[in-house]
């Protein structure tokens, strides 16, 4: 077997092994959010976790309305937990955690809100370029 064929086979197998994993933004849950890029495990997708105190755990200040503490961070989410809500007890405090997911590499960053707009504009321009000449041609 020639070295070129062996090299191609090795690259193909390596690509298959790593090819199903995506990269996502992630934050340290125990400190300030400094977004890092992390390769998710098999079966995970990019997304966000939103944790909030349950109603009975909300912070009340004298003379002020109730304050709800919310912790929202990007991370890798196990695919079967996407769009799920769970309640958990951490240190005697009850939290509700909602997980949401997005599709594609690095889709859970702050700058990704522009991507759907660009994709939509490209789709509209392509569709118009395809339809309009047919309308003018008769």
Backbone torsions as a table, in degrees:
resi	resn	phi	psi	omega
1	UNK	NA	129.9	-177.6
2	UNK	-72.7	157.9	-178.5
3	UNK	-66.6	-29.5	178.6
4	UNK	-66.0	-43.9	179.8
5	UNK	-66.7	-41.0	177.8
6	UNK	-62.4	-40.8	178.7
7	UNK	-63.9	-44.1	178.7
8	UNK	-63.1	-43.1	179.0
9	UNK	-62.7	-43.7	179.1
10	UNK	-63.0	-44.4	178.8
11	UNK	-64.3	-38.7	178.9
12	UNK	-64.1	-45.8	179.4
13	UNK	-65.2	-40.7	178.1
14	UNK	-64.6	-41.4	177.8
15	UNK	-63.3	-38.8	178.0
16	UNK	-66.1	-38.6	-178.8
17	UNK	-67.5	-44.3	-176.5
18	UNK	-95.7	-10.0	-171.4
19	UNK	-68.3	-23.3	-176.5
20	UNK	-89.9	-0.9	-178.7
21	UNK	-98.5	140.6	-179.2
22	UNK	-112.7	162.2	178.0
23	UNK	-102.6	138.3	-178.7
24	UNK	-136.5	158.6	170.6
25	UNK	-77.7	145.1	-179.2
26	UNK	-142.8	151.8	176.9
27	UNK	-123.8	151.8	173.1
28	UNK	-71.8	120.1	-177.0
29	UNK	-70.2	-15.4	-175.2
30	UNK	-100.3	0.2	-177.5
31	UNK	-145.1	-168.0	177.5
32	UNK	-64.7	147.6	-175.7
33	UNK	-76.8	107.4	170.0
34	UNK	-112.9	104.4	-175.1
35	UNK	-63.1	128.9	173.2
36	UNK	-122.1	159.5	176.3
37	UNK	-95.2	128.3	-177.9
38	UNK	-128.7	141.9	173.6
39	UNK	-86.5	121.5	-177.5
40	UNK	-73.6	159.8	176.6
41	UNK	-76.7	166.5	176.1
42	UNK	-57.3	133.0	178.8
43	UNK	85.4	7.5	177.6
44	UNK	-109.9	155.6	176.8
45	UNK	-130.2	162.9	175.4
46	UNK	-72.0	147.5	178.1
47	UNK	-177.7	-162.0	-179.2
48	UNK	-133.2	147.3	169.5
49	UNK	-112.7	132.0	175.8
50	UNK	-120.8	116.1	179.4
51	UNK	-110.7	134.1	176.4
52	UNK	-140.2	149.9	176.8
53	UNK	-67.0	143.1	175.4
54	UNK	-71.4	163.1	-173.6
55	UNK	-49.4	-46.2	-175.9
56	UNK	-72.3	-11.3	-178.7
57	UNK	-102.4	1.5	-176.0
58	UNK	-65.4	151.6	-177.8
59	UNK	-84.9	128.9	179.3
60	UNK	-116.6	128.9	177.7
61	UNK	-107.5	142.5	179.8
62	UNK	-60.0	127.9	177.2
63	UNK	77.4	-0.7	-179.5
64	UNK	-121.6	159.8	177.8
65	UNK	-68.7	168.4	177.5
66	UNK	-65.3	140.9	178.7
67	UNK	-109.5	128.0	176.4
68	UNK	-103.2	122.9	179.0
69	UNK	-88.7	127.5	-179.0
70	UNK	-125.0	133.1	176.5
71	UNK	-117.7	113.3	-175.9
72	UNK	-119.4	122.8	-177.5
73	UNK	-147.2	148.0	174.7
74	UNK	-77.5	148.6	179.4
75	UNK	-170.5	177.3	169.9
76	UNK	-85.9	135.2	-177.6
77	UNK	-121.9	135.1	175.6
78	UNK	-61.5	129.5	-170.4
79	UNK	-54.4	-40.0	-177.7
80	UNK	-73.8	-6.0	176.8
81	UNK	-99.9	1.0	179.3
82	UNK	-61.9	138.3	179.5
83	UNK	57.7	32.7	177.6
84	UNK	-110.0	157.5	176.6
85	UNK	-127.8	130.7	-179.3
86	UNK	-131.1	148.1	174.7
87	UNK	-110.6	133.5	-179.2
88	UNK	-138.2	156.4	179.1
89	UNK	-107.4	118.2	-179.4
90	UNK	-123.5	114.7	179.3
91	UNK	58.6	34.9	179.9
92	UNK	81.1	4.2	-179.8
93	UNK	-113.4	134.0	-177.7
94	UNK	-91.2	124.0	179.7
95	UNK	-120.0	148.8	168.9
96	UNK	-109.6	128.2	-179.8
97	UNK	-114.8	123.6	175.5
98	UNK	-110.9	129.7	178.3
99	UNK	-112.6	133.8	175.9
100	UNK	-125.8	151.3	-175.5
101	UNK	-126.8	158.2	174.3
102	UNK	-131.9	172.6	-175.9
103	UNK	-111.6	134.5	172.9
104	UNK	105.8	164.3	178.9
105	UNK	-61.9	131.7	173.1
106	UNK	54.7	33.0	-177.8
107	UNK	-79.4	-7.3	-176.0
108	UNK	-104.2	26.0	176.5
109	UNK	-93.8	167.3	-178.5
110	UNK	-65.2	-31.8	-176.0
111	UNK	-82.8	-4.4	-173.9
112	UNK	-76.3	-9.0	179.4
113	UNK	-66.7	-18.9	178.5
114	UNK	-79.5	-24.4	-174.6
115	UNK	-61.8	-47.3	178.4
116	UNK	-60.8	-36.4	179.2
117	UNK	-64.8	-43.3	178.3
118	UNK	-64.9	-42.9	179.3
119	UNK	-63.4	-41.7	179.0
120	UNK	-65.0	-43.6	178.9
121	UNK	-62.1	-40.2	178.0
122	UNK	-65.3	-42.6	178.8
123	UNK	-62.7	-44.9	179.5
124	UNK	-63.3	-45.2	-179.7
125	UNK	-62.8	-41.7	179.3
126	UNK	-65.7	-43.4	179.4
127	UNK	-63.5	-44.4	178.7
128	UNK	-64.0	-40.5	178.8
129	UNK	-63.7	-27.9	-179.5
130	UNK	-84.7	-37.8	-175.8
131	UNK	-82.4	-44.9	-172.5
132	UNK	-59.9	-43.2	178.1
133	UNK	-59.6	-33.4	177.6
134	UNK	-67.9	-35.0	178.6
135	UNK	-70.8	-39.6	-179.1
136	UNK	-76.0	-25.0	-177.2
137	UNK	-76.3	-11.9	176.3
138	UNK	107.2	NA	NA
